[in-house]
Amino acid sequence: MKIADIKKMRNRAPFRAFEVHLTTGEVLPVQHPENMSMPEDETEMFVVWTKRDWNLVEATQVARISVQRRAAK
């Protein structure tokens, strides 16, 4: 996946939580735009998905991104 597409999801306004699906089958939830940061070189991304745990993921490891459904009111 292209890093530009991932940035679009993070920078979307209004922000909607999404999940990053990796080629390994792992799924990383992104609940807030501040939970993801990307370095200047745009070759990898940093995803915080719990209070203390984080994953450093190369963009090539991203299989797809899915927007989380909004809870029914």
N, CA, C and O atoms as a GROMACS GRO file, in nm:
protein
  292
    1MET      N    1   0.085  -0.118   0.000
    1MET     CA    2   0.000   0.000   0.000
    1MET      C    3   0.089   0.124   0.000
    1MET      O    4   0.199   0.122   0.055
    2LYS      N    5   0.041   0.229  -0.062
    2LYS     CA    6   0.119   0.353  -0.068
    2LYS      C    7   0.102   0.432   0.062
    2LYS      O    8  -0.007   0.442   0.117
    3ILE      N    9   0.214   0.488   0.107
    3ILE     CA   10   0.213   0.566   0.231
    3ILE      C   11   0.121   0.688   0.219
    3ILE      O   12   0.063   0.731   0.318
    4ALA      N   13   0.107   0.743   0.099
    4ALA     CA   14   0.019   0.859   0.078
    4ALA      C   15  -0.126   0.822   0.110
    4ALA      O   16  -0.200   0.904   0.166
    5ASP      N   17  -0.168   0.701   0.074
    5ASP     CA   18  -0.304   0.657   0.103
    5ASP      C   19  -0.327   0.639   0.253
    5ASP      O   20  -0.434   0.669   0.304
    6ILE      N   21  -0.225   0.590   0.321
    6ILE     CA   22  -0.235   0.572   0.466
    6ILE      C   23  -0.243   0.709   0.534
    6ILE      O   24  -0.319   0.727   0.629
    7LYS      N   25  -0.163   0.805   0.486
    7LYS     CA   26  -0.167   0.940   0.542
    7LYS      C   27  -0.305   1.004   0.523
    7LYS      O   28  -0.354   1.074   0.612
    8LYS      N   29  -0.368   0.980   0.408
    8LYS     CA   30  -0.501   1.034   0.382
    8LYS      C   31  -0.600   0.984   0.488
    8LYS      O   32  -0.684   1.061   0.535
    9MET      N   33  -0.591   0.857   0.524
    9MET     CA   34  -0.680   0.803   0.626
    9MET      C   35  -0.654   0.869   0.761
    9MET      O   36  -0.748   0.902   0.833
   10ARG      N   37  -0.528   0.888   0.794
   10ARG     CA   38  -0.493   0.949   0.922
   10ARG      C   39  -0.536   1.096   0.928
   10ARG      O   40  -0.578   1.144   1.033
   11ASN      N   41  -0.525   1.166   0.816
   11ASN     CA   42  -0.553   1.310   0.813
   11ASN      C   43  -0.697   1.343   0.776
   11ASN      O   44  -0.732   1.461   0.767
   12ARG      N   45  -0.779   1.245   0.755
   12ARG     CA   46  -0.918   1.266   0.715
   12ARG      C   47  -0.993   1.351   0.819
   12ARG      O   48  -0.976   1.333   0.939
   13ALA      N   49  -1.075   1.445   0.770
   13ALA     CA   50  -1.154   1.530   0.860
   13ALA      C   51  -1.300   1.522   0.819
   13ALA      O   52  -1.332   1.553   0.704
   14PRO      N   53  -1.389   1.483   0.907
   14PRO     CA   54  -1.358   1.443   1.044
   14PRO      C   55  -1.293   1.304   1.046
   14PRO      O   56  -1.320   1.219   0.961
   15PHE      N   57  -1.208   1.284   1.143
   15PHE     CA   58  -1.138   1.157   1.157
   15PHE      C   59  -1.235   1.046   1.190
   15PHE      O   60  -1.327   1.064   1.270
   16ARG      N   61  -1.216   0.931   1.129
   16ARG     CA   62  -1.290   0.810   1.164
   16ARG      C   63  -1.190   0.701   1.196
   16ARG      O   64  -1.094   0.680   1.121
   17ALA      N   65  -1.213   0.632   1.305
   17ALA     CA   66  -1.123   0.524   1.346
   17ALA      C   67  -1.113   0.422   1.232
   17ALA      O   68  -1.210   0.397   1.161
   18PHE      N   69  -0.994   0.363   1.218
   18PHE     CA   70  -0.975   0.263   1.113
   18PHE      C   71  -0.881   0.154   1.162
   18PHE      O   72  -0.818   0.166   1.267
   19GLU      N   73  -0.872   0.048   1.085
   19GLU     CA   74  -0.784  -0.064   1.117
   19GLU      C   75  -0.686  -0.085   1.004
   19GLU      O   76  -0.722  -0.079   0.886
   20VAL      N   77  -0.562  -0.109   1.041
   20VAL     CA   78  -0.458  -0.140   0.945
   20VAL      C   79  -0.441  -0.291   0.945
   20VAL      O   80  -0.405  -0.350   1.046
   21HIS      N   81  -0.469  -0.354   0.831
   21HIS     CA   82  -0.457  -0.499   0.816
   21HIS      C   83  -0.322  -0.529   0.753
   21HIS      O   84  -0.292  -0.484   0.642
   22LEU      N   85  -0.241  -0.607   0.823
   22LEU     CA   86  -0.106  -0.640   0.774
   22LEU      C   87  -0.108  -0.769   0.693
   22LEU      O   88  -0.200  -0.849   0.705
   23THR      N   89  -0.006  -0.787   0.613
   23THR     CA   90   0.005  -0.908   0.531
   23THR      C   91   0.022  -1.033   0.618
   23THR      O   92   0.002  -1.145   0.570
   24THR      N   93   0.059  -1.016   0.743
   24THR     CA   94   0.075  -1.128   0.837
   24THR      C   95  -0.058  -1.174   0.895
   24THR      O   96  -0.066  -1.278   0.961
   25GLY      N   97  -0.164  -1.094   0.871
   25GLY     CA   98  -0.295  -1.124   0.928
   25GLY      C   99  -0.324  -1.043   1.053
   25GLY      O  100  -0.438  -1.041   1.100
   26GLU      N  101  -0.224  -0.977   1.106
   26GLU     CA  102  -0.245  -0.894   1.226
   26GLU      C  103  -0.324  -0.769   1.189
   26GLU      O  104  -0.311  -0.717   1.078
   27VAL      N  105  -0.406  -0.721   1.282
   27VAL     CA  106  -0.486  -0.601   1.261
   27VAL      C  107  -0.452  -0.501   1.370
   27VAL      O  108  -0.457  -0.533   1.489
   28LEU      N  109  -0.417  -0.378   1.329
   28LEU     CA  110  -0.380  -0.272   1.422
   28LEU      C  111  -0.487  -0.164   1.419
   28LEU      O  112  -0.502  -0.096   1.317
   29PRO      N  113  -0.561  -0.145   1.529
   29PRO     CA  114  -0.662  -0.039   1.531
   29PRO      C  115  -0.599   0.098   1.553
   29PRO      O  116  -0.506   0.112   1.632
   30VAL      N  117  -0.650   0.198   1.483
   30VAL     CA  118  -0.606   0.336   1.499
   30VAL      C  119  -0.730   0.414   1.542
   30VAL      O  120  -0.815   0.447   1.459
   31GLN      N  121  -0.739   0.444   1.671
   31GLN     CA  122  -0.857   0.508   1.728
   31GLN      C  123  -0.854   0.660   1.720
   31GLN      O  124  -0.957   0.725   1.734
   32HIS      N  125  -0.735   0.716   1.698
   32HIS     CA  126  -0.719   0.861   1.697
   32HIS      C  127  -0.601   0.894   1.606
   32HIS      O  128  -0.505   0.817   1.600
   33PRO      N  129  -0.604   1.007   1.535
   33PRO     CA  130  -0.493   1.038   1.444
   33PRO      C  131  -0.358   1.049   1.515
   33PRO      O  132  -0.255   1.026   1.453
   34GLU      N  133  -0.358   1.084   1.642
   34GLU     CA  134  -0.232   1.093   1.716
   34GLU      C  135  -0.174   0.956   1.748
   34GLU      O  136  -0.062   0.946   1.798
   35ASN      N  137  -0.249   0.850   1.722
   35ASN     CA  138  -0.200   0.714   1.745
   35ASN      C  139  -0.110   0.666   1.633
   35ASN      O  140  -0.060   0.553   1.638
   36MET      N  141  -0.088   0.749   1.532
   36MET     CA  142  -0.004   0.711   1.419
   36MET      C  143   0.087   0.828   1.384
   36MET      O  144   0.041   0.942   1.371
   37SER      N  145   0.215   0.800   1.369
   37SER     CA  146   0.306   0.903   1.322
   37SER      C  147   0.392   0.844   1.212
   37SER      O  148   0.421   0.724   1.212
   38MET      N  149   0.431   0.927   1.118
   38MET     CA  150   0.509   0.880   1.004
   38MET      C  151   0.634   0.966   0.990
   38MET      O  152   0.626   1.088   0.996
   39PRO      N  153   0.751   0.903   0.970
   39PRO     CA  154   0.874   0.979   0.956
   39PRO      C  155   0.880   1.052   0.822
   39PRO      O  156   0.802   1.023   0.730
   40GLU      N  157   0.973   1.144   0.812
   40GLU     CA  158   0.989   1.225   0.691
   40GLU      C  159   1.018   1.141   0.566
   40GLU      O  160   0.972   1.176   0.458
   41ASP      N  161   1.094   1.033   0.581
   41ASP     CA  162   1.135   0.956   0.462
   41ASP      C  163   1.022   0.874   0.402
   41ASP      O  164   1.038   0.818   0.293
   42GLU      N  165   0.910   0.864   0.470
   42GLU     CA  166   0.789   0.796   0.420
   42GLU      C  167   0.812   0.650   0.383
   42GLU      O  168   0.746   0.601   0.291
   43THR      N  169   0.902   0.582   0.450
   43THR     CA  170   0.923   0.441   0.418
   43THR      C  171   0.860   0.348   0.521
   43THR      O  172   0.843   0.228   0.495
   44GLU      N  173   0.825   0.401   0.638
   44GLU     CA  174   0.763   0.319   0.741
   44GLU      C  175   0.671   0.405   0.826
   44GLU      O  176   0.676   0.528   0.819
   45MET      N  177   0.587   0.340   0.905
   45MET     CA  178   0.497   0.417   0.991
   45MET      C  179   0.499   0.362   1.131
   45MET      O  180   0.534   0.246   1.153
   46PHE      N  181   0.462   0.443   1.225
   46PHE     CA  182   0.462   0.408   1.366
   46PHE      C  183   0.317   0.410   1.413
   46PHE      O  184   0.250   0.512   1.402
   47VAL      N  185   0.269   0.300   1.463
   47VAL     CA  186   0.129   0.291   1.505
   47VAL      C  187   0.124   0.258   1.654
   47VAL      O  188   0.180   0.157   1.696
   48VAL      N  189   0.058   0.340   1.733
   48VAL     CA  190   0.034   0.311   1.873
   48VAL      C  191  -0.107   0.256   1.882
   48VAL      O  192  -0.202   0.322   1.839
   49TRP      N  193  -0.123   0.137   1.937
   49TRP     CA  194  -0.258   0.080   1.938
   49TRP      C  195  -0.305   0.036   2.076
   49TRP      O  196  -0.418  -0.011   2.090
   50THR      N  197  -0.222   0.050   2.176
   50THR     CA  198  -0.265   0.033   2.314
   50THR      C  199  -0.190   0.135   2.399
   50THR      O  200  -0.108   0.212   2.347
   51LYS      N  201  -0.216   0.136   2.525
   51LYS     CA  202  -0.156   0.237   2.612
   51LYS      C  203  -0.004   0.238   2.607
   51LYS      O  204   0.057   0.345   2.602
   52ARG      N  205   0.059   0.120   2.609
   52ARG     CA  206   0.205   0.116   2.614
   52ARG      C  207   0.269   0.041   2.498
   52ARG      O  208   0.390   0.050   2.479
   53ASP      N  209   0.192  -0.033   2.421
   53ASP     CA  210   0.247  -0.113   2.312
   53ASP      C  211   0.244  -0.037   2.181
   53ASP      O  212   0.153   0.043   2.157
   54TRP      N  213   0.341  -0.061   2.096
   54TRP     CA  214   0.347   0.003   1.965
   54TRP      C  215   0.409  -0.094   1.866
   54TRP      O  216   0.477  -0.190   1.903
   55ASN      N  217   0.384  -0.066   1.740
   55ASN     CA  218   0.440  -0.146   1.630
   55ASN      C  219   0.502  -0.053   1.528
   55ASN      O  220   0.443   0.050   1.493
   56LEU      N  221   0.618  -0.088   1.480
   56LEU     CA  222   0.681  -0.017   1.370
   56LEU      C  223   0.658  -0.103   1.246
   56LEU      O  224   0.704  -0.217   1.240
   57VAL      N  225   0.588  -0.048   1.148
   57VAL     CA  226   0.544  -0.127   1.034
   57VAL      C  227   0.590  -0.062   0.905
   57VAL      O  228   0.575   0.059   0.887
   58GLU      N  229   0.645  -0.140   0.814
   58GLU     CA  230   0.679  -0.089   0.682
   58GLU      C  231   0.551  -0.083   0.599
   58GLU      O  232   0.465  -0.171   0.609
   59ALA      N  233   0.537   0.020   0.518
   59ALA     CA  234   0.418   0.038   0.436
   59ALA      C  235   0.391  -0.084   0.348
   59ALA      O  236   0.275  -0.114   0.318
   60THR      N  237   0.495  -0.153   0.307
   60THR     CA  238   0.477  -0.271   0.222
   60THR      C  239   0.411  -0.386   0.297
   60THR      O  240   0.363  -0.481   0.234
   61GLN      N  241   0.407  -0.380   0.430
   61GLN     CA  242   0.340  -0.482   0.510
   61GLN      C  243   0.190  -0.460   0.521
   61GLN      O  244   0.118  -0.547   0.571
   62VAL      N  245   0.141  -0.344   0.476
   62VAL     CA  246  -0.001  -0.312   0.487
   62VAL      C  247  -0.076  -0.372   0.369
   62VAL      O  248  -0.051  -0.337   0.253
   63ALA      N  249  -0.167  -0.464   0.398
   63ALA     CA  250  -0.247  -0.528   0.294
   63ALA      C  251  -0.366  -0.441   0.257
   63ALA      O  252  -0.401  -0.427   0.139
   64ARG      N  253  -0.430  -0.383   0.360
   64ARG     CA  254  -0.546  -0.297   0.337
   64ARG      C  255  -0.577  -0.219   0.463
   64ARG      O  256  -0.524  -0.247   0.571
   65ILE      N  257  -0.665  -0.121   0.447
   65ILE     CA  258  -0.714  -0.042   0.560
   65ILE      C  259  -0.866  -0.047   0.556
   65ILE      O  260  -0.926  -0.036   0.449
   66SER      N  261  -0.927  -0.064   0.671
   66SER     CA  262  -1.074  -0.063   0.676
   66SER      C  263  -1.120   0.038   0.780
   66SER      O  264  -1.065   0.046   0.890
   67VAL      N  265  -1.224   0.114   0.743
   67VAL     CA  266  -1.282   0.211   0.835
   67VAL      C  267  -1.374   0.136   0.929
   67VAL      O  268  -1.454   0.053   0.887
   68GLN      N  269  -1.362   0.167   1.058
   68GLN     CA  270  -1.448   0.102   1.156
   68GLN      C  271  -1.588   0.158   1.145
   68GLN      O  272  -1.607   0.278   1.126
   69ARG      N  273  -1.685   0.071   1.157
   69ARG     CA  274  -1.824   0.117   1.152
   69ARG      C  275  -1.859   0.196   1.275
   69ARG      O  276  -1.812   0.168   1.385
   70ARG      N  277  -1.942   0.296   1.254
   70ARG     CA  278  -1.988   0.377   1.368
   70ARG      C  279  -2.091   0.297   1.445
   70ARG      O  280  -2.169   0.221   1.388
   71ALA      N  281  -2.090   0.316   1.575
   71ALA     CA  282  -2.186   0.247   1.661
   71ALA      C  283  -2.327   0.300   1.635
   71ALA      O  284  -2.346   0.420   1.615
   72ALA      N  285  -2.424   0.211   1.635
   72ALA     CA  286  -2.563   0.252   1.613
   72ALA      C  287  -2.611   0.330   1.732
   72ALA      O  288  -2.579   0.299   1.846
   73LYS      N  289  -2.690   0.434   1.704
   73LYS     CA  290  -2.741   0.519   1.813
   73LYS      C  291  -2.877   0.472   1.857
   73LYS      O  292  -2.936   0.531   1.948
   0.00000   0.00000   0.00000
